[in-house]
């Protein structure tokens, strides 16, 4: 019996090849998209799960009232160890680490790398797989360094490098040797080593903390920049840790910190989906929803074409029933056909997955797992997908067709035609609504991303290159960097140059409180600190609204330069009024006077409103990280080459890792860029499915109404009359779909745009563009398919009557 079901199903597919191909390709496209999104979702949920005890390891997450005070990933330096020391019944182990960038040298090769100096409990906490060396003693030596296999190959050309030496530059200009004591296997993406791009693959022993002068970060309760993890004892919950955390903060921190800081333990297995305001989780939800809607659209195509093809099967159904066939047998027959089509679709989708996986991964900026990387139990998923989709797509046509009375079916008529037509039209409307919403979203997202890149940022980002510099954070080091900056400025290719701790990439020096001396400190405002030299404004073309910037003399220590937002927040009516007025900085005794006010500029992204900013002279802080160069007009490639030659003369022991400022700014909008690409891809896919469905429905309608069109032509109908008759079938659906989709699109996109302080107005244009485009595409397909019918001699259409 089952064999006969499949045999009849195969014969019907062979008889109706065109509709079978439309169904197979429509479903294959939908299933492929679901597979890609499913693989992406699986990969996102697996982040950190490879770590042993990922459900008992908790990150100490910080939430500051002012986000500029610290990042959510890090916490107060001593808190991690204090939890272990004071609450041993709750905390089994603790690990805290810093994250810094340094110059690493191997022979005459130099690299700028992110390194992770931290506690000796590194291996005890995370149990990373070790390829070479002893994890029990790897962190014991004062100058011990642990590498991944990837870094070992990069530095030495091999992986077994235990005992080999690296030179690592400190922040006071020293270059000491560090011995490789262990090599760990390359790790999958995780939040422990990939908390910033491109991620750390070099881990240092506790003694290195002193070498880099970072003891303050681990010992001071005022330091908010140390990443801390605790391994809770079995059975202990995160809730039990909240009380001890509050107690330690109340005992060791200031009233202001207690008021503005909330520390929450978050399980390592959950942290990735929660970080950055739950960004990863939101992306998964959006992509999954789009994938399911696209699959639904493909299934709707199948249902519509199956029901539309029903008249060709009615006599078959009538004969079967007259000969004693049961309804269940008919239902199983149609579901078998559905499952067979889905099986072919799934096979096609596997091929598409193999082809599109790297392209999709590049589009969303993630590595999409290969099918071979999934657990063995995933092998049952194809069967589940085939049966589920087959039943979902075939169950309605099966029950509608099998329910027809024998006599009615033998006459080739279908009962309840109006209800069937309304149902089909409703399904097509759902398709069109989905496609319209996705299409409008793609246009709006594209415009918002373009707005990010084309907006006036308050400075000139064109022809600016930034390079990380060797660090010698001493007075002599700052003086040396001033001389090097001036040597670069003398080059004919360079218009201006500046060195600073910050560049406009969103990573500021932190925030501090500033207030007017005539008021008490409770009126202080939080302002972002930018540590720069005196050439910063000139190099970045930031305009002064009033007063003067720093001039590179000792007198700069008595001055402060603020932006317009700070002027307003401090209560002055204009920039001119603020000039020469005194200000106090929190935890800084001397009074400083406002020497200049800059116009507002976007130091970070356009997600947030411009905040108060103040500049600090680099001579007072003695810390810097970047040289920035503005090129003169000319050939940029030749200018970069000239700058690189000069760099090698000035800094022979430092890599020339340059980056255009445009690229640094673009990285701030990686999420929106990925969303933009994904929306465009979803638009293309949804339109393909919709148009395949229109093609199938129009073709079937033509086949069924062939004789009707012949009669109409005999009675005097013109070709245009016949074309308009078919176009009319979809015009009403398109109008209704737009009426439903437009307010839905506006509601969803308006809510999305409200997350940005600076955003576009949606306007009416995206809705008109989508409505007209969709109408034209449907019209072209309809006209193209019916034009052949118009040209057919009516005698041929009526010959069989």
C-alpha positions in Angstrom: 0.0 0.0 0.0 2.7 2.5 1.0 4.6 1.6 -2.2 1.5 2.4 -4.2 1.2 5.8 -2.5 4.7 6.7 -3.5 4.3 5.3 -7.0 1.2 7.4 -7.6 2.8 10.4 -6.0 5.8 10.1 -8.4 3.5 9.8 -11.4 1.6 12.9 -10.5 4.8 14.8 -10.0 6.0 13.6 -13.4 2.7 14.6 -15.0 2.8 18.1 -13.5 6.5 18.8 -13.8 6.2 22.6 -13.8 4.2 22.8 -10.6 6.4 20.2 -9.0 9.5 22.3 -9.8 7.8 25.5 -8.5 6.9 23.7 -5.3 10.3 22.1 -4.9 12.2 25.3 -5.5 9.9 27.4 -3.3 10.2 25.0 -0.4 13.9 24.5 -1.0 14.5 28.2 -0.7 12.5 28.5 2.5 14.1 25.4 4.1 17.6 26.6 3.1 17.0 29.9 4.9 15.7 28.1 7.9 18.7 25.8 7.9 21.1 28.8 7.7 19.3 30.6 10.5 19.1 27.4 12.6 22.8 26.8 12.2 23.5 30.4 13.2 21.2 30.2 16.2 22.8 26.9 17.3 26.3 28.5 17.0 25.2 31.5 19.1 23.6 29.3 21.8 26.8 27.2 22.0 29.1 30.1 22.8 30.9 29.4 26.1 29.2 26.0 26.5 32.5 24.1 25.7 33.9 25.4 29.0 33.7 23.0 31.9 31.3 24.1 34.6 30.0 27.0 32.5 26.8 26.8 34.5 28.7 27.3 37.8 31.2 30.0 36.5 29.7 33.4 37.0 30.9 36.7 35.6 30.6 39.8 37.9 28.6 42.1 35.7 28.5 45.8 36.4 25.7 48.2 35.7 26.6 51.8 36.3 24.1 54.7 36.5 26.4 56.5 34.1 27.5 54.0 31.5 30.7 56.0 30.8 32.0 55.2 34.3 32.8 51.5 33.4 31.8 48.7 31.1 29.4 45.9 32.0 32.0 43.2 31.4 34.3 44.5 34.1 33.9 45.2 37.8 35.8 46.7 40.8 39.3 45.3 40.9 39.4 43.7 44.4 35.8 42.4 44.4 36.5 39.0 42.9 39.3 37.9 45.3 37.3 39.4 48.3 34.4 37.1 47.5 36.6 34.1 47.6 38.5 35.1 50.7 35.4 36.2 52.7 32.9 33.6 51.5 34.7 30.3 51.0 31.4 28.4 51.6 30.0 29.9 48.5 32.9 30.5 46.2 35.2 27.7 45.2 37.6 29.6 42.9 38.0 33.1 41.6 39.9 34.5 38.6 40.4 38.2 37.6 42.2 39.6 34.7 43.1 42.8 32.9 43.1 43.4 29.1 45.8 45.5 27.5 47.6 45.9 24.1 51.3 45.6 23.9 54.1 45.2 21.3 55.5 41.7 21.2 58.8 41.0 19.4 60.2 37.7 18.2 63.6 38.3 16.7 63.2 41.2 14.2 59.5 40.6 13.9 57.1 42.9 15.8 53.4 42.4 16.6 50.8 44.5 18.3 48.7 42.1 20.4 46.1 42.0 23.1 47.3 40.2 26.2 45.6 39.1 29.3 47.5 39.4 32.6 45.6 37.8 35.4 45.5 35.5 38.4 47.3 32.1 38.6 43.9 30.4 38.7 43.5 30.7 35.0 43.7 27.0 34.2 41.9 26.0 37.4 38.9 28.1 36.4 38.5 27.4 32.7 40.3 24.1 32.2 41.2 25.0 28.6 42.8 22.1 26.6 46.6 22.2 26.8 48.6 20.9 23.8 52.1 21.4 25.4 53.3 22.2 28.9 51.9 21.6 32.4 48.8 23.7 33.3 49.5 23.1 37.0 52.8 25.1 36.9 52.4 27.2 33.7 51.5 30.4 35.7 54.2 30.0 38.4 57.1 31.7 36.8 57.2 35.6 37.1 57.5 36.1 33.3 55.4 33.2 32.1 53.3 33.4 29.0 50.7 31.0 27.6 49.9 31.0 23.9 47.3 29.4 21.6 48.5 27.1 18.9 47.6 29.8 16.3 49.9 32.4 18.0 52.7 29.8 18.4 52.6 29.2 14.6 52.5 32.9 13.9 55.6 33.6 16.0 57.7 30.5 15.6 56.2 28.5 12.7 55.4 25.5 15.0 53.2 24.7 17.9 55.6 23.0 20.4 57.3 26.2 21.6 57.5 25.6 25.4 60.7 27.2 26.6 61.0 29.8 23.8 61.2 33.5 24.5 59.1 36.5 23.6 60.0 40.2 24.2 57.1 42.2 25.5 57.2 45.9 25.9 56.0 47.5 29.1 54.3 50.9 29.5 57.5 52.5 30.6 59.5 51.5 27.5 61.2 48.3 28.8 61.4 45.1 26.7 61.8 42.0 28.9 61.8 38.4 27.9 58.9 36.2 28.7 59.1 32.4 28.6 56.4 30.3 26.9 55.3 27.8 29.6 52.3 26.3 27.9 50.5 26.2 24.6 46.7 25.7 24.6 44.7 24.4 21.7 42.9 27.0 19.6 39.6 27.9 21.2 36.2 28.4 19.6 34.6 31.8 19.9 33.9 32.7 23.5 33.5 35.7 25.8 36.5 34.9 28.0 39.2 35.5 25.4 37.0 37.3 22.8 35.6 40.1 24.9 37.0 42.6 22.5 37.9 42.2 18.8 40.0 40.5 17.6 40.4 38.7 21.0 43.2 37.7 23.3 45.3 34.6 22.7 48.1 35.4 25.0 47.8 34.9 28.8 50.3 36.2 31.3 51.1 35.2 34.9 50.2 37.4 37.9 53.7 38.9 38.2 53.2 40.6 34.8 50.6 42.9 36.5 53.4 44.7 38.3 55.5 44.8 35.1 52.8 46.8 33.4 52.1 49.0 36.4 48.6 47.7 36.7 48.5 46.9 40.4 46.1 49.8 41.1 43.5 48.1 38.9 43.5 44.9 41.0 43.9 46.5 44.5 41.8 49.7 44.4 38.1 49.7 45.1 38.0 52.8 42.8 39.1 50.8 39.8 36.1 49.6 37.6 38.1 47.9 34.8 39.0 44.4 36.0 37.1 41.4 34.6 36.2 39.0 37.4 34.8 35.4 37.4 33.8 33.2 40.4 33.2 29.5 40.4 30.4 28.8 42.8 30.3 25.6 44.8 27.8 22.9 43.7 24.3 23.8 44.7 25.1 27.5 45.3 23.0 29.9 43.3 23.7 33.4 41.9 21.0 34.8 44.2 23.0 33.6 47.3 25.9 35.7 46.0 24.0 39.0 45.8 24.0 39.6 49.5 27.8 39.2 50.0 28.4 41.5 47.0 26.3 44.2 48.5 28.1 43.8 51.9 31.5 44.1 50.3 30.5 47.1 48.3 29.0 48.7 51.4 32.2 48.0 53.5 34.8 49.0 50.9 33.4 51.6 48.5 32.3 55.2 48.7 28.6 56.2 49.0 28.6 57.4 45.4 29.8 54.0 44.1 27.2 52.2 46.2 24.5 54.5 44.8 25.6 54.2 41.1 26.8 50.7 40.8 24.9 47.4 40.7 27.0 44.2 40.4 25.1 41.1 39.2 26.6 37.6 38.8 25.7 36.1 35.4 26.3 32.5 34.5 29.0 32.1 31.8 26.7 29.9 29.7 24.2 32.8 29.5 26.5 35.7 29.4 26.9 36.0 25.6 23.2 36.3 25.0 22.9 38.9 27.7 25.8 41.2 27.0 25.5 44.5 25.1 21.8 44.8 26.2 21.0 41.3 25.0 22.1 42.1 21.4 22.9 38.5 20.4 19.5 37.3 21.8 17.7 40.0 19.9 19.4 39.1 16.6 18.6 35.4 17.1 14.9 36.3 17.7 14.7 38.6 14.7 16.5 36.2 12.3 14.4 33.2 13.5 11.2 35.1 13.1 12.1 36.1 9.5 13.2 32.5 8.7 9.9 31.1 10.0 7.9 33.6 8.0 9.8 32.8 4.8 9.2 29.1 5.4 5.5 29.9 6.0 5.5 31.8 2.7 7.0 28.7 0.9 4.4 26.5 2.5 1.6 28.9 1.5 2.8 28.5 -2.1 2.6 24.8 -1.8 -1.0 24.9 -0.4 -2.2 27.3 -3.0 -0.8 25.4 -5.9 -2.0 22.1 -4.5 -5.6 23.4 -4.0 -5.4 25.2 -7.4 -4.5 21.9 -9.0 -7.4 20.2 -7.4 -9.7 20.2 -10.4 -7.3 17.9 -12.2 -7.6 15.4 -9.4 -11.3 15.5 -8.7 -12.3 12.8 -11.2 -9.5 10.6 -9.8 -10.9 11.1 -6.3 -14.5 10.3 -7.5 -13.4 7.1 -9.1 -11.4 6.0 -6.0 -14.4 6.7 -3.7 -16.9 5.0 -6.1 -14.6 1.9 -6.0 -14.6 1.8 -2.2 -11.6 3.9 -1.4 -11.7 5.3 2.1 -11.1 8.9 3.0 -8.1 8.0 5.2 -6.4 6.4 2.2 -7.0 9.6 0.1 -5.6 11.7 2.9 -2.5 9.5 3.2 -2.1 9.7 -0.6 -2.0 13.5 -0.7 0.2 13.7 2.4 2.6 11.2 0.8 2.8 13.4 -2.3 3.5 16.4 0.0 6.2 14.6 1.9 7.8 13.4 -1.3 8.0 17.0 -2.6 9.4 18.2 0.7 12.0 15.4 0.6 13.2 16.6 -2.8 13.1 20.2 -1.6 15.2 19.2 1.5 17.8 17.5 -0.8 18.0 20.6 -2.9 18.3 22.8 0.2 21.2 20.8 1.5 23.1 21.6 -1.7 22.1 25.3 -1.4 23.2 25.2 2.3 26.7 24.0 1.2 26.9 26.7 -1.4 25.5 29.6 0.6 26.9 28.9 4.1 30.2 30.8 3.6 28.3 33.7 1.9 25.8 33.9 4.7 28.5 33.7 7.3 30.4 36.6 5.7 27.2 38.6 5.4 26.3 38.4 9.1 29.9 38.4 10.3 29.7 34.9 12.0 31.1 31.5 11.3 28.2 29.3 10.3 28.8 25.7 11.5 29.1 23.0 8.8 26.6 20.2 8.9 29.4 17.8 10.0 30.0 19.8 13.2 26.6 19.2 14.7 26.0 16.5 17.3 25.0 13.0 16.0 21.4 13.4 17.2 21.0 16.2 14.7 20.8 13.4 12.0 17.1 13.0 13.0 16.3 16.6 12.2 16.0 16.1 8.4 13.3 13.5 9.1 11.6 15.9 11.5 11.7 18.8 9.1 10.5 16.7 6.2 7.5 15.2 8.1 6.6 18.5 9.9 6.8 20.6 6.7 5.2 17.9 4.6 2.2 17.5 7.0 1.9 21.3 7.4 2.0 21.9 3.7 -0.2 18.9 2.7 -2.7 18.4 5.4 -5.2 21.2 4.2 -5.2 20.1 0.5 -5.5 16.5 1.6 -8.6 17.1 3.8 -10.3 19.5 1.3 -9.9 17.2 -1.7 -10.7 13.9 0.2 -13.9 15.5 1.6 -15.5 15.9 -1.8 -18.7 13.7 -2.4 -18.2 11.0 -5.0 -20.9 12.3 -7.4 -19.6 15.9 -7.2 -16.1 14.8 -7.7 -16.9 12.6 -10.7 -18.5 15.6 -12.3 -15.2 17.5 -11.9 -16.7 20.0 -9.6 -15.4 21.2 -6.3 -17.8 21.9 -3.4 -17.6 25.3 -1.6 -15.6 27.0 -4.3 -16.1 30.4 -2.8 -14.8 29.4 0.6 -11.8 27.7 -1.0 -11.1 30.8 -3.1 -11.3 33.1 -0.1 -8.9 30.8 1.9 -6.4 30.8 -1.0 -6.6 34.6 -1.4 -6.0 34.9 2.4 -2.9 32.8 2.2 -1.6 34.8 -0.8 -2.3 38.0 1.2 -0.2 36.7 4.1 2.6 36.1 1.7 2.4 39.6 0.2 2.1 41.2 3.6 5.3 39.4 4.8 7.2 40.3 1.7 6.1 44.0 1.9 7.1 44.3 5.6 10.5 42.7 4.9 11.0 44.9 1.8 10.1 48.1 3.6 12.3 47.1 6.5 15.3 46.6 4.1 14.8 50.1 2.7 14.5 51.8 6.1 17.5 50.0 7.6 19.6 50.8 4.5 18.7 54.5 4.9 19.4 54.5 8.6 22.9 52.9 8.0 23.5 55.4 5.2 22.5 58.2 7.7 25.2 56.9 10.1 27.9 57.1 7.6 26.9 60.3 5.9 26.0 62.5 8.9 28.1 65.4 10.0 30.0 64.1 13.0 31.4 67.4 14.1 34.9 66.6 12.8 36.4 65.6 9.4 37.0 61.9 9.1 38.4 61.9 5.6 42.0 61.1 4.9 42.8 60.4 8.6 44.9 57.4 9.6 45.5 56.1 13.1 48.3 53.9 14.3 48.9 52.4 17.8 52.2 53.5 19.2 54.8 52.1 21.6 54.1 53.2 25.1 56.4 54.9 27.5 54.1 56.4 30.0 56.6 58.7 31.6 57.4 62.4 31.3 60.4 61.5 29.2 58.2 59.2 27.0 55.7 62.0 26.4 58.5 64.4 25.4 59.9 61.8 23.1 56.5 61.3 21.5 56.1 65.1 20.9 59.4 65.0 19.0 58.3 62.0 16.9 55.0 63.7 16.2 56.7 66.8 14.9 59.0 64.7 12.7 55.9 63.2 11.1 54.3 66.7 10.7 57.3 67.8 8.7 56.6 65.2 6.0 55.2 66.8 2.8 52.5 64.1 2.8 51.2 65.0 6.3 48.9 67.9 6.8 48.9 67.5 10.6 49.5 64.9 13.3 48.5 64.4 16.9 49.0 61.8 19.6 46.4 60.9 22.3 45.0 58.3 24.5 41.8 58.2 22.4 40.6 58.4 18.8 36.9 58.9 17.8 36.0 55.2 17.9 33.8 55.3 20.9 36.4 54.1 23.4 37.0 57.1 25.7 39.3 57.5 28.6 36.4 57.1 31.0 34.2 59.7 32.7 34.7 62.0 35.7 32.6 64.5 37.6 33.1 68.2 37.0 31.3 71.1 38.8 31.4 74.8 39.4 33.2 75.7 42.6 30.4 78.0 43.8 28.2 74.9 44.0 28.9 71.8 46.0 30.0 68.4 44.5 26.4 67.1 44.5 25.7 69.3 41.5 28.6 67.7 39.5 27.9 66.5 36.0 29.5 63.4 34.5 31.7 64.2 31.5 33.8 62.0 29.2 37.5 62.6 29.5 39.6 62.9 26.3 43.4 62.9 26.9 45.1 64.5 23.9 48.0 66.8 22.9 47.6 70.3 21.6 47.3 69.3 17.9 44.2 67.2 18.3 41.6 69.7 17.3 43.6 70.8 14.3 44.2 67.2 13.1 40.6 66.2 13.4 39.2 69.6 12.3 37.1 70.0 15.4 35.9 73.6 15.6 36.2 75.9 18.6 33.1 77.8 19.6 34.9 80.2 21.9 38.4 80.6 23.5 41.5 78.6 22.8 42.7 75.0 22.9 45.8 73.8 24.8 49.2 75.1 23.5 51.5 72.4 24.8 53.0 74.4 27.7 53.1 73.8 31.4 50.3 76.3 31.8 47.9 73.8 30.2 47.6 72.1 33.6 45.6 75.0 34.9 43.2 74.9 31.9 40.2 72.8 30.9 38.5 72.7 27.5 34.9 71.5 27.3 32.2 71.0 24.6 28.9 72.8 24.1 27.0 70.0 25.8 29.1 70.5 29.0 28.4 74.2 28.9 24.7 73.6 28.9 24.9 70.9 31.6 26.9 73.2 33.8 24.3 76.0 33.6 26.0 78.6 31.4 23.9 80.2 28.7 26.6 80.4 26.0 30.2 79.3 25.2 31.5 82.9 25.6 30.0 83.0 29.2 31.9 79.9 30.2 35.4 81.2 29.1 37.8 81.8 32.0 35.2 80.4 34.5 36.5 78.1 37.2 35.7 74.4 37.4 36.6 71.6 39.8 37.2 67.9 38.9 36.2 65.2 41.3 39.2 64.0 43.3 41.4 66.7 41.8 42.3 69.5 44.2 43.4 72.4 42.0 40.7 74.6 40.4 41.0 74.8 36.6 39.6 77.5 34.3 37.8 77.0 31.0 40.1 78.2 28.3 38.0 77.0 25.3 34.7 75.5 24.3 34.5 73.2 21.2 31.4 72.6 19.1 29.6 69.4 19.9 31.0 66.4 18.0 30.1 62.7 18.0 33.0 60.9 19.8 31.0 57.7 19.9 28.1 56.4 17.8 24.8 58.0 16.7 23.0 55.6 19.0 23.3 58.0 21.9 23.0 61.8 22.3 26.1 63.8 22.5 27.3 63.9 26.1 29.4 66.5 28.0 33.1 66.1 27.2 36.3 67.7 28.6 39.8 67.5 27.3 42.9 66.7 29.4 46.4 67.6 28.3 48.5 64.5 27.7 51.4 66.2 29.5 49.5 66.0 32.8 48.2 62.4 32.4 51.3 60.9 30.7 49.3 58.2 28.9 48.7 57.9 25.2 48.0 55.1 22.7 47.6 56.5 19.2 49.2 58.7 16.6 46.7 60.2 14.2 47.7 61.6 10.8 45.8 63.8 8.4 47.1 63.5 4.8 47.3 66.3 2.4 45.4 66.0 -0.9 47.1 63.4 -3.1 47.6 59.7 -3.8 46.6 58.0 -0.6 48.5 54.8 -1.4 51.8 56.6 -2.0 51.2 58.6 1.2 50.7 55.5 3.2 53.9 54.0 1.7 55.9 57.2 2.6 54.4 57.1 6.2 55.4 53.5 6.6 59.0 54.2 5.6 59.2 57.0 8.0 57.6 54.9 10.7 60.3 52.2 10.4 63.0 54.9 10.9 61.3 56.4 13.9 59.9 53.3 15.6 62.0 50.3 14.3 60.7 48.0 17.0 57.0 48.7 16.6 54.6 47.3 13.9 53.0 49.8 11.5 49.4 48.6 12.1 47.5 51.5 10.5 43.8 51.9 10.2 41.7 54.5 8.3 39.4 56.4 10.6 36.5 55.6 8.3 37.0 51.9 9.0 37.2 52.4 12.8 33.9 54.3 12.6 32.3 51.7 10.4 33.1 49.0 13.1 30.9 50.9 15.5 27.9 50.0 13.3 28.8 46.3 12.6 25.4 45.2 14.0 23.4 47.6 11.9 25.5 46.7 8.8 24.9 43.0 9.4 21.2 43.7 9.8 21.2 45.7 6.6 22.8 42.8 4.7 20.4 40.3 6.3 17.4 42.4 5.5 18.4 42.7 1.8 18.9 38.9 1.7 15.5 38.3 3.3 13.9 40.6 0.8 15.4 38.8 -2.2 14.4 35.4 -0.8 10.8 36.5 0.1 10.3 38.1 -3.3 11.6 35.0 -5.0 9.1 32.9 -3.1 6.2 35.3 -3.7 6.9 35.6 -7.4 7.3 31.8 -7.7 3.9 31.5 -6.1 2.4 34.1 -8.5 4.0 32.3 -11.4 2.5 28.9 -10.3 -1.0 30.3 -9.6 -1.2 32.3 -12.9 0.0 29.3 -14.9 -2.6 27.1 -13.3 -5.3 29.6 -13.7 -4.5 29.9 -17.4 -4.6 26.1 -17.8 -8.0 25.9 -16.1 -9.5 28.8 -17.9 -8.2 28.0 -21.3 -11.7 27.2 -22.8 -13.3 30.2 -21.0 -10.8 32.5 -22.7 -11.6 30.9 -26.0 -15.3 31.6 -25.5 -14.5 35.2 -24.4 -12.5 35.8 -27.5 -15.2 34.3 -29.8 -17.7 36.7 -28.1 -15.4 39.7 -28.9 -13.1 40.1 -25.9 -9.8 41.7 -26.9 -6.4 40.7 -25.7 -6.2 43.6 -23.3 -9.6 42.6 -21.8 -8.1 39.1 -21.1 -4.9 40.5 -19.6 -6.8 42.8 -17.3 -9.0 39.9 -16.2 -5.9 38.1 -14.9 -4.3 41.2 -13.5 -7.5 41.9 -11.6 -7.1 38.7 -9.6 -4.0 40.0 -7.9 -4.7 43.8 -7.9 -7.2 43.5 -5.0 -4.8 41.2 -3.1 -1.9 43.7 -3.5 -4.1 46.6 -2.4 -5.3 44.8 0.7 -1.8 43.5 1.5 -0.4 47.1 1.4 -3.2 48.3 3.6 -2.3 45.7 6.2 1.5 45.8 5.8 2.1 49.6 5.8 0.9 50.4 9.4 2.5 47.1 10.6 5.8 48.1 9.0 5.6 51.6 10.4 4.9 50.4 13.9 7.8 47.9 13.9 10.4 50.2 12.3 9.4 53.2 14.4 10.0 51.2 17.5 13.4 50.1 16.1 14.4 53.6 15.2 13.5 54.9 18.7 16.6 53.1 20.0 18.7 55.7 18.2 19.2 59.3 19.4 19.8 60.4 15.8 17.6 58.8 13.2 15.9 59.3 9.9 12.2 60.0 9.4 10.6 57.0 7.8 8.4 59.1 5.5 6.1 57.8 2.8 8.7 57.0 0.1 9.6 53.5 1.2 6.0 52.4 1.3 5.3 53.8 -2.2 8.5 52.3 -3.6 7.6 48.9 -2.3 4.0 49.0 -3.4 4.8 50.1 -6.9 7.7 47.7 -7.3 5.6 44.7 -6.2 2.7 45.7 -8.4 5.1 46.0 -11.4 6.7 42.6 -10.7 3.4 40.8 -10.4 2.1 42.6 -13.5 5.2 41.6 -15.5 4.7 38.0 -14.6 1.0 38.0 -15.2 1.4 39.8 -18.6 4.2 37.5 -19.6 2.3 34.3 -18.8 -1.0 35.4 -20.3 0.4 36.9 -23.5 0.8 33.5 -25.0 -2.9 32.7 -24.2 -4.0 35.9 -25.9 -2.2 34.9 -29.1 -3.8 31.4 -29.2 -6.5 30.8 -31.8 -9.8 30.3 -29.9 -10.6 27.4 -32.2 -7.7 25.5 -30.5 -9.0 26.3 -27.1 -12.5 25.0 -27.9 -11.6 22.1 -30.1 -12.2 19.4 -27.4 -15.8 20.6 -26.7 
